[in-house]
């Protein structure tokens, strides 16, 4: 899993350059960025997203299930987490439990 930091580990332009070069892509192997980011396209997508959205998403993936838990995992305030969870839910990237 990606670490829940504001900074991403590699400039997305470097990932794009690797993917455009058959020799560089071959050096990285077929599993390049697969385990943690969903592949090069997933990495490039998440690298372009706002930090709050990205860290909230990966906190959910890592098991955070309440705003309080996710806030503790990310350092975001609970209102910020709620905002990003709503955005991720609208995009279908996470599924929020609906209260009765």
C-alpha positions as CSV (number, residue, x, y, z in Angstrom):
1,X,0.0,0.0,0.0
2,X,1.2,3.5,-0.6
3,X,2.2,5.3,2.5
4,X,-0.3,8.0,3.7
5,X,2.0,10.9,3.0
6,X,1.3,14.1,1.2
7,X,4.2,13.5,-1.2
8,X,4.1,10.8,-3.8
9,X,7.3,8.8,-4.2
10,X,7.9,9.2,-7.9
11,X,7.2,12.1,-10.3
12,X,4.3,10.9,-12.6
13,X,6.3,12.2,-15.6
14,X,9.0,9.6,-14.7
15,X,6.4,6.8,-14.7
16,X,5.0,8.0,-18.0
17,X,8.6,8.0,-19.5
18,X,9.1,4.5,-18.2
19,X,5.9,3.3,-19.8
20,X,6.7,4.8,-23.1
21,X,10.1,3.1,-23.3
22,X,9.9,-0.6,-23.9
23,X,13.4,-1.2,-22.5
24,X,12.7,0.8,-19.3
25,X,9.3,-0.9,-18.9
26,X,10.9,-4.3,-19.3
27,X,13.5,-3.4,-16.6
28,X,10.6,-2.6,-14.2
29,X,8.8,-5.9,-14.9
30,X,5.2,-6.7,-15.5
31,X,4.1,-5.9,-11.9
32,X,5.4,-2.3,-12.1
33,X,3.4,-0.4,-9.5
34,X,0.7,-3.1,-9.4
35,X,0.6,-4.1,-5.8
36,X,0.2,-0.7,-4.2
37,X,-1.1,1.7,-6.8
38,X,-3.1,-0.4,-9.3
39,X,-0.4,-0.1,-12.0
40,X,1.2,2.9,-13.8
41,X,-2.2,4.3,-14.8
42,X,-3.5,4.1,-11.2
43,X,-0.3,5.8,-10.0
44,X,-0.7,8.6,-12.5
45,X,-4.4,9.0,-11.6
46,X,-3.7,9.2,-7.8
47,X,-0.7,11.5,-8.3
48,X,-2.9,14.1,-9.9
49,X,-5.6,14.0,-7.2
50,X,-5.7,16.4,-4.2
51,X,-3.7,15.1,-1.3
52,X,-6.7,14.9,1.0
53,X,-8.6,12.7,-1.5
54,X,-5.6,10.5,-2.1
55,X,-4.7,9.9,1.6
56,X,-8.4,9.4,2.5
57,X,-8.8,6.7,-0.2
58,X,-5.7,4.8,0.8
59,X,-6.7,5.0,4.5
60,X,-10.0,3.3,3.6
61,X,-8.1,0.7,1.6
62,X,-5.9,0.1,4.6
63,X,-8.9,-0.5,6.8
64,X,-10.0,2.9,8.1
65,X,-13.8,2.8,8.4
66,X,-14.8,5.8,10.4
67,X,-14.0,9.5,10.0
68,X,-12.3,9.4,13.4
69,X,-10.1,6.4,12.4
70,X,-9.2,7.9,9.0
71,X,-8.5,11.3,10.6
72,X,-6.0,9.6,12.9
73,X,-4.4,7.7,10.0
74,X,-4.1,10.7,7.8
75,X,-3.7,13.8,10.0
76,X,-6.8,15.3,8.3
77,X,-9.6,16.8,10.4
78,X,-12.8,14.8,10.6
79,X,-14.7,17.4,8.5
80,X,-12.0,17.1,5.8
81,X,-12.2,13.3,5.9
82,X,-16.0,13.6,5.6
83,X,-15.7,15.9,2.6
84,X,-13.2,13.5,0.8
85,X,-15.3,10.4,1.7
86,X,-18.3,12.1,0.1
87,X,-16.3,12.8,-3.0
88,X,-14.9,9.3,-3.2
89,X,-18.4,7.8,-2.7
90,X,-19.9,10.0,-5.5
91,X,-17.2,8.7,-7.8
92,X,-17.8,5.1,-6.7
93,X,-14.3,4.6,-5.4
94,X,-15.6,3.8,-1.8
95,X,-19.0,2.8,-0.6
96,X,-20.3,4.6,2.5
97,X,-22.7,2.9,4.7
98,X,-26.1,4.6,4.6
99,X,-27.7,5.3,8.0
100,X,-31.2,4.0,8.5
